[in-house]
């Protein structure tokens, strides 16, 4: 965990806040104001990442800190705890501290995961933690707790549901005769309790229908993806691993192959008792869940964070290989020599990762500060009472601590069609909703719609760029901004600047940044 903390912290907390990260940061902020997930923003993923973000935002506010920093720190701790969980899992699987150390250090060296650990929040980070903890508890045959951890993983990202399913299947299979039904029942309770608690929360918060719609119904019948063949998707996965993980991507691929080989060797060596061989945790827990995660990625893969579920398996493959080598060395002196070589190799990997991560982080200096200059320009244009409306990306809402008039902010993967299907007169009705909210500033990010642009211009909005954000502002808001030197540009720029091209400040722009949660989310 210490190694993970040192390596993950090479990437600064001031990293760029992307759209996907902003979804959970925004949900967490709103949660601290009593707005339940899905009531604040429509999101197809399960709610646990928003709950974790809410924890970070809430603690930060209690301590008088910045809520986004608090959210990022909690997710950073989740990432570090995942490395610890990988250590415990590998150590338990192979009864080897060296194997556990190797797996944990390799896991901490995965570059894209490290880059997102402190600069998130990424929804899958706590999900991977719960998944590894579930596997560790399965290895210990603590089935109810394993099922509960697997259910928490499922409540973070639905495809992680395989972990509680594995616990449910293995609990009766590994129980003594006459105790199988009892084992299955107690494990089922482990699944039911987290689901019941979360469902009860949404019922009490008056958002149970929104929860079911967004996290259950929409993923089944509403998601739309661009068509892509399986070979093309596999090629894209390999490309992302190479581009985002660099040398650590090669470690991941080698580790996955080694894990498969270890499982096959185990089954072959114990083929005289095939049932016992297949029920061994290396096969029944680790290999099964790993293959299912890869199989799911072959059917639906959206980008870099979708590689995160693979990472523990690559680390386990390399850690298990270390354990196998150590067990094959019988003499004490050669065994000590091999162990020393492994430790030296891990130290070298840590040192190289420190250098690689530092160099990579230095290439992208203070991106969050640049985004805050854009928020500053909007704050000045809004004044203390002006309304803000975000379309496509909640990042401005997070930085300005504002609440959107509409919970349909993210519009990808079929969400826009779902939104329009539930609005009278579809597109015309949507435009009418926006105009009726009387926003002074509309930020349209990661969503290009000529009809919407034309409709807003016809409604009297001026259009331009505030840094990288495309904004539509009323004449009154534009005048307020100009009084502070804010200027909109015809093309996107790296940051918001005044008339003379000088970067705007990143904080202290207006009391409107603390306008909180006025308004009502539709």
C-alpha positions in Angstrom: 0.0 0.0 0.0 2.9 2.3 0.7 4.4 1.7 -2.7 1.0 2.3 -4.3 0.6 5.6 -2.4 4.1 6.8 -3.5 3.5 5.9 -7.1 -0.1 7.0 -7.4 0.7 10.3 -5.9 3.2 11.1 -8.7 0.1 12.4 -10.6 -1.1 15.6 -9.0 -4.5 16.2 -7.6 -4.9 19.1 -10.1 -5.4 16.8 -13.1 -8.0 17.6 -15.7 -11.6 16.9 -14.7 -13.1 15.0 -17.6 -16.7 14.5 -18.4 -17.0 11.0 -16.9 -15.2 12.0 -13.7 -17.4 15.1 -13.4 -20.5 12.9 -13.5 -19.6 11.3 -10.2 -18.1 14.5 -8.7 -21.3 16.3 -9.5 -23.4 13.5 -8.0 -21.3 13.4 -4.9 -21.6 17.2 -4.4 -25.3 17.1 -4.8 -25.6 14.1 -2.4 -24.1 16.3 0.3 -27.0 18.6 -0.3 -29.6 15.8 0.1 -30.1 15.1 -3.6 -30.0 11.4 -4.3 -28.1 9.8 -7.2 -30.1 9.7 -10.4 -32.3 12.6 -9.1 -29.2 14.8 -9.6 -28.0 13.3 -12.8 -29.2 10.5 -15.1 -26.3 7.9 -15.3 -26.5 4.3 -16.5 -24.0 3.0 -14.0 -24.8 1.8 -10.5 -24.8 4.3 -7.6 -21.9 3.2 -5.4 -19.3 5.5 -7.0 -21.6 8.5 -6.4 -21.9 7.4 -2.7 -18.1 7.3 -2.4 -17.8 10.7 -4.0 -20.5 12.0 -1.6 -18.4 10.7 1.3 -15.3 12.6 0.0 -17.3 15.8 -0.6 -19.0 15.6 2.8 -15.7 15.0 4.8 -14.0 17.8 2.9 -16.8 20.3 3.7 -16.8 19.3 7.4 -13.0 20.0 7.5 -13.4 23.2 5.5 -11.6 21.9 2.4 -12.4 21.8 -1.3 -15.1 19.2 -2.1 -13.5 18.1 -5.4 -10.1 17.5 -3.6 -12.0 15.5 -0.9 -13.6 13.4 -3.6 -10.3 12.7 -5.3 -8.6 11.8 -2.0 -11.2 9.2 -1.2 -10.9 7.6 -4.6 -7.1 7.8 -4.2 -7.4 5.8 -1.0 -9.6 3.3 -2.7 -6.9 2.8 -5.4 -4.2 2.3 -2.7 -6.4 -0.1 -0.8 -6.8 -2.1 -4.0 -3.1 -2.7 -4.1 -3.2 -3.9 -0.5 -6.1 -6.2 -1.4 -4.1 -7.6 -4.3 -1.3 -8.3 -1.9 -3.6 -10.2 0.5 -5.2 -12.1 -2.3 -1.9 -13.3 -3.9 -0.4 -14.1 -0.5 -3.5 -16.2 0.4 -3.6 -18.0 -3.0 0.0 -19.1 -3.0 0.8 -18.9 0.7 3.7 -16.7 -0.2 4.5 -13.2 1.1 6.9 -12.7 -1.8 4.2 -13.5 -4.3 1.9 -11.0 -2.6 4.5 -8.3 -2.7 5.2 -9.0 -6.4 1.6 -8.8 -7.3 1.0 -5.6 -5.3 4.0 -3.8 -6.8 3.1 -4.9 -10.3 -0.4 -3.6 -9.8 0.9 -0.3 -8.5 3.0 0.1 -11.7 0.0 0.0 -14.1 0.3 3.5 -15.4 -3.2 4.5 -16.5 -4.6 3.3 -13.2 -2.0 5.3 -11.4 -2.8 8.4 -13.5 -6.4 8.2 -12.6 -6.0 7.3 -8.9 -5.6 10.9 -7.6 -7.0 12.8 -10.7 -10.3 11.0 -10.9 -12.8 10.1 -9.7 -13.3 7.1 -11.9 -16.3 5.0 -11.2 -14.5 1.7 -11.6 -11.8 2.4 -9.0 -13.9 1.4 -5.9 -15.5 -1.3 -8.0 -12.1 -3.0 -8.6 -11.4 -2.7 -4.9 -14.7 -4.5 -3.9 -14.0 -7.1 -6.6 -10.6 -8.0 -5.3 -11.8 -8.0 -1.7 -14.6 -10.4 -2.8 -12.1 -12.8 -4.4 -9.9 -12.7 -1.3 -12.9 -13.5 0.9 -13.9 -16.3 -1.5 -10.4 -17.8 -1.2 -10.9 -17.7 2.6 -14.3 -19.3 2.1 -16.1 -16.5 4.0 -19.0 -16.7 1.5 -21.5 -14.3 3.0 -18.8 -11.6 3.3 -17.5 -12.4 -0.2 -21.1 -12.1 -1.6 -21.5 -8.8 0.2 -18.3 -7.4 -1.2 -19.3 -8.7 -4.7 -22.6 -7.0 -4.4 -20.9 -3.7 -3.5 -18.8 -4.2 -6.7 -22.1 -4.8 -8.6 -23.5 -1.7 -7.1 -20.5 0.2 -8.5 -20.6 -1.2 -12.0 -23.2 -3.8 -13.1 -20.8 -6.3 -14.9 -19.0 -6.7 -11.6 -22.1 -8.8 -10.5 -20.1 -11.9 -11.5 -18.4 -11.8 -8.1 -21.4 -12.3 -6.0 -22.7 -14.9 -8.5 -19.4 -16.9 -8.0 -19.8 -16.7 -4.3 -23.4 -18.0 -4.5 -22.4 -20.9 -6.7 -19.3 -21.9 -4.8 -20.8 -21.7 -1.3 -23.0 -24.9 -1.5 -20.4 -26.7 -3.8 -17.7 -26.4 -1.2 -19.9 -27.0 1.9 -20.0 -30.3 3.7 -22.9 -32.5 3.0 -26.0 -31.5 5.0 -24.8 -27.9 5.3 -25.1 -26.8 1.7 -28.5 -25.3 1.9 -27.5 -23.3 5.0 -24.3 -22.1 3.3 -26.3 -21.0 0.2 -28.8 -19.2 2.5 -26.2 -17.3 4.4 -24.5 -16.3 1.2 -27.7 -15.1 -0.3 -28.2 -12.9 2.8 -24.8 -11.4 2.0 -26.2 -10.4 -1.4 -29.5 -9.3 -0.1 -28.4 -6.9 2.6 -26.5 -4.4 0.5 -29.2 -4.4 -2.1 -31.9 -3.9 0.5 -30.0 -1.1 2.2 -29.5 0.8 -1.1 -33.0 0.2 -2.2 -34.4 1.4 1.1 -32.3 4.6 0.8 -33.6 5.4 -2.6 -37.2 4.7 -1.4 -36.8 7.0 1.5 -35.2 9.6 -0.7 -38.1 9.4 -3.1 -35.8 8.4 -6.0 -36.4 4.7 -6.2 -38.1 5.0 -9.6 -35.2 7.1 -11.0 -32.8 4.5 -9.6 -34.5 1.6 -11.4 -35.0 3.5 -14.6 -31.3 4.6 -14.9 -29.4 1.7 -13.4 -31.7 -1.2 -14.4 -34.1 -0.5 -17.2 -32.0 1.8 -19.4 -28.9 -0.4 -19.5 -31.1 -3.3 -20.7 -33.3 -1.6 -23.3 -31.9 1.9 -23.8 -28.1 1.8 -24.4 -27.0 2.4 -27.9 -23.4 1.8 -29.0 -21.7 2.4 -32.3 -21.5 -0.9 -34.2 -18.1 -2.6 -33.9 -17.0 -6.1 -34.7 -15.3 -8.3 -32.1 -11.9 -8.4 -33.9 -12.0 -4.6 -34.2 -12.9 -4.3 -30.5 -10.0 -6.6 -29.5 -7.7 -4.6 -31.6 -8.8 -1.4 -29.9 -8.4 -2.9 -26.4 -4.8 -3.9 -27.3 -4.1 -0.5 -28.7 -5.4 1.3 -25.6 -3.3 -1.0 -23.3 -0.2 -0.2 -25.4 -0.9 3.6 -25.6 -2.1 4.2 -22.0 0.0 1.7 -20.1 3.3 1.7 -22.0 5.8 -0.7 -20.5 3.3 -1.7 -17.8 0.9 -2.7 -20.6 3.4 -5.4 -21.5 3.5 -6.6 -17.9 -0.3 -6.8 -17.9 -0.4 -8.9 -21.1 2.4 -11.2 -19.8 0.6 -11.5 -16.4 -2.7 -12.5 -18.0 -1.0 -15.2 -20.1 0.9 -16.5 -17.0 -2.3 -16.6 -14.9 -4.0 -18.7 -17.5 -0.9 -21.0 -17.7 -0.8 -21.3 -13.9 -4.5 -22.4 -13.8 -4.0 -24.9 -16.7 -0.9 -26.4 -15.0 -2.8 -26.7 -11.7 -5.6 -28.6 -13.3 -3.2 -30.9 -15.2 -1.2 -31.7 -12.1 -4.4 -32.5 -10.1 -6.3 -34.2 -12.9 -6.8 -37.4 -10.8 -9.2 -35.4 -8.7 -10.7 -33.1 -11.3 -13.5 -31.8 -9.1 -11.1 -30.7 -6.4 -8.8 -29.1 -9.1 -11.7 -27.1 -10.6 -12.9 -26.0 -7.2 -9.5 -24.6 -6.2 -9.8 -20.8 -5.9 -7.2 -20.2 -8.6 -9.6 -21.8 -11.1 -13.1 -21.4 -9.7 -12.7 -17.8 -8.4 -9.8 -16.1 -10.1 -9.7 -17.7 -13.5 -13.5 -17.8 -13.9 -14.1 -14.2 -13.0 -11.1 -13.1 -15.1 -12.3 -14.9 -18.2 -15.8 -13.5 -17.7 -14.4 -9.9 -17.4 -12.4 -10.3 -20.6 -15.4 -11.9 -22.4 -17.6 -8.9 -21.4 -15.0 -6.5 -22.7 -15.1 -8.3 -26.0 -18.8 -7.5 -26.2 -18.8 -4.0 -24.8 -15.7 -1.8 -24.4 -15.9 2.0 -24.2 -12.4 3.2 -23.3 -9.4 3.2 -21.1 -11.1 2.7 -17.7 -12.6 -0.5 -19.0 -9.1 -2.1 -18.8 -9.2 -1.6 -15.0 -11.0 -4.9 -14.3 -8.2 -6.8 -16.0 -5.4 -5.3 -13.9 -5.6 -7.5 -10.7 -5.5 -10.6 -12.9 -2.3 -9.5 -14.6 -0.7 -8.7 -11.3 -1.8 -12.1 -9.9 -0.3 -13.9 -12.9 3.1 -12.4 -12.2 2.8 -12.9 -8.5 1.8 -16.5 -8.9 4.7 -17.2 -11.2 7.1 -15.9 -8.6 5.5 -18.3 -6.1 5.8 -21.2 -8.5 9.5 -20.5 -9.1 10.2 -20.2 -5.4 8.5 -23.5 -4.7 10.6 -25.3 -7.4 13.9 -24.2 -5.8 14.6 -26.7 -3.0 18.0 -25.7 -1.7 18.0 -22.9 0.8 20.8 -20.7 -0.7 19.4 -20.7 -4.3 16.0 -20.0 -2.9 17.3 -17.0 -1.0 19.1 -15.9 -4.2 15.9 -16.1 -6.2 13.9 -14.3 -3.5 16.6 -11.5 -3.5 16.5 -11.2 -7.2 12.7 -10.9 -7.1 12.9 -8.1 -4.5 15.6 -6.3 -6.4 13.5 -6.5 -9.6 10.5 -5.1 -7.7 12.6 -2.3 -6.4 13.8 -1.6 -9.9 10.2 -1.6 -11.2 9.2 0.8 -8.5 12.0 3.2 -9.3 11.3 3.1 -13.0 7.6 3.6 -12.5 8.4 6.6 -10.2 10.4 8.1 -13.1 7.9 7.3 -15.8 5.0 8.6 -13.8 6.8 11.8 -12.9 7.8 12.5 -16.5 4.2 11.8 -17.7 2.6 14.0 -15.1 5.0 16.9 -16.0 3.7 16.9 -19.5 0.3 18.1 -18.4 0.8 21.0 -16.0 -2.1 22.3 -13.9 -5.0 21.4 -16.3 -7.6 21.8 -13.5 -6.3 25.4 -13.0 -7.0 26.1 -16.7 -10.5 24.7 -16.3 -11.0 26.9 -13.3 -10.3 30.0 -15.4 -13.2 29.0 -17.6 -15.4 28.6 -14.5 -14.2 32.0 -13.4 -15.4 33.6 -16.6 -18.8 32.0 -16.3 -19.0 33.1 -12.6 -18.5 36.7 -13.6 -21.0 36.4 -16.4 -23.6 34.8 -14.1 -23.3 37.2 -11.3 -24.8 36.2 -7.9 -28.2 35.2 -9.2 -27.8 34.1 -12.9 -28.7 30.5 -13.8 -26.3 28.0 -15.4 -27.4 25.1 -17.7 -25.0 22.3 -18.7 -25.6 20.1 -21.8 -23.4 17.1 -22.2 -20.9 17.6 -19.5 -21.3 18.5 -15.8 -17.8 19.8 -15.3 -18.8 23.5 -15.1 -21.4 22.6 -12.5 -18.8 20.8 -10.4 -16.3 23.7 -10.6 -19.0 26.3 -9.9 -20.9 24.1 -7.3 -24.1 24.7 -9.2 -27.1 22.4 -9.7 -28.5 21.9 -13.2 -32.2 22.5 -13.9 -32.3 19.1 -15.8 -30.9 15.8 -14.6 -30.3 14.7 -18.2 -26.8 16.2 -18.5 -24.7 13.3 -19.9 -26.3 12.5 -23.3 -24.1 9.7 -24.7 -24.8 6.0 -25.3 -28.5 6.5 -26.1 -29.3 8.8 -23.2 -30.3 11.6 -25.5 -32.8 9.4 -27.3 -34.1 8.2 -24.0 -34.5 11.9 -22.8 -36.3 12.9 -26.0 -38.6 9.8 -25.8 -39.8 11.1 -22.4 -40.4 14.7 -23.5 -43.5 16.0 -25.2 -42.7 17.1 -28.7 -39.3 15.6 -28.4 -36.6 18.1 -29.6 -38.9 21.1 -29.6 -40.1 20.2 -26.1 -36.5 19.9 -24.9 -35.6 23.3 -26.3 -38.7 24.7 -24.6 -37.5 23.2 -21.3 -34.1 24.9 -21.6 -35.6 28.3 -22.5 -38.2 28.0 -19.7 -35.3 27.6 -17.1 -34.1 31.1 -18.1 -30.4 30.3 -17.9 -28.0 33.2 -18.3 -25.2 30.9 -19.5 -25.5 27.5 -21.3 -22.4 25.4 -21.6 -22.7 22.8 -24.4 -19.7 20.5 -24.0 -19.0 17.1 -25.7 -22.3 17.4 -27.5 -22.5 18.9 -31.0 -26.0 19.8 -32.2 -26.6 22.3 -35.0 -30.3 22.3 -34.4 -29.8 23.1 -30.7 -27.3 25.8 -31.5 -29.6 27.4 -34.0 -32.5 27.2 -31.6 -30.5 28.9 -28.8 -29.2 31.6 -31.1 -32.8 32.3 -32.3 -33.8 32.6 -28.6 -31.4 35.5 -28.3 -28.2 33.8 -27.0 -24.7 34.9 -28.1 -22.4 32.0 -28.9 -18.7 31.7 -28.5 -15.9 29.9 -26.6 -14.9 30.4 -23.0 -11.6 28.6 -23.2 -12.4 25.1 -24.4 -16.1 25.4 -23.4 -18.7 26.3 -26.0 -21.1 28.7 -24.3 -24.3 30.4 -25.1 -24.9 33.6 -23.1 -27.6 36.2 -22.8 -26.6 39.8 -23.7 -26.9 40.8 -20.0 -24.5 38.0 -19.0 -22.1 39.0 -21.7 -22.2 42.6 -20.5 -21.5 41.4 -16.9 -18.6 39.4 -18.1 -17.1 42.2 -20.2 -17.1 44.4 -17.1 -14.6 42.0 -15.7 -12.6 41.7 -18.9 -14.2 38.4 -20.0 -14.1 37.9 -23.7 -15.5 35.0 -25.8 -13.5 33.7 -28.7 -14.8 32.3 -32.0 -12.6 29.2 -31.6 -11.6 27.1 -28.6 -8.5 28.2 -26.6 -6.5 26.4 -23.9 -7.9 28.7 -21.1 -10.1 31.7 -20.5 -8.4 35.0 -21.0 -9.2 38.7 -20.9 -9.1 41.2 -23.7 -5.3 41.3 -23.6 -4.9 37.5 -23.7 -4.0 37.3 -20.0 -5.3 34.1 -18.3 -8.2 34.8 -15.9 -7.8 33.9 -12.2 -8.8 30.4 -11.1 -10.5 31.4 -7.9 -12.2 34.3 -6.1 -14.2 35.4 -9.2 -17.6 35.7 -7.7 -19.9 34.8 -4.8 -21.9 32.8 -7.5 -19.3 30.1 -7.2 -20.9 29.3 -3.8 -24.5 29.5 -5.1 -25.0 25.9 -4.1 -28.1 24.0 -5.0 -30.7 26.5 -5.9 -33.3 25.3 -8.3 -35.1 22.1 -8.8 -33.9 19.2 -10.9 -36.3 17.8 -13.4 
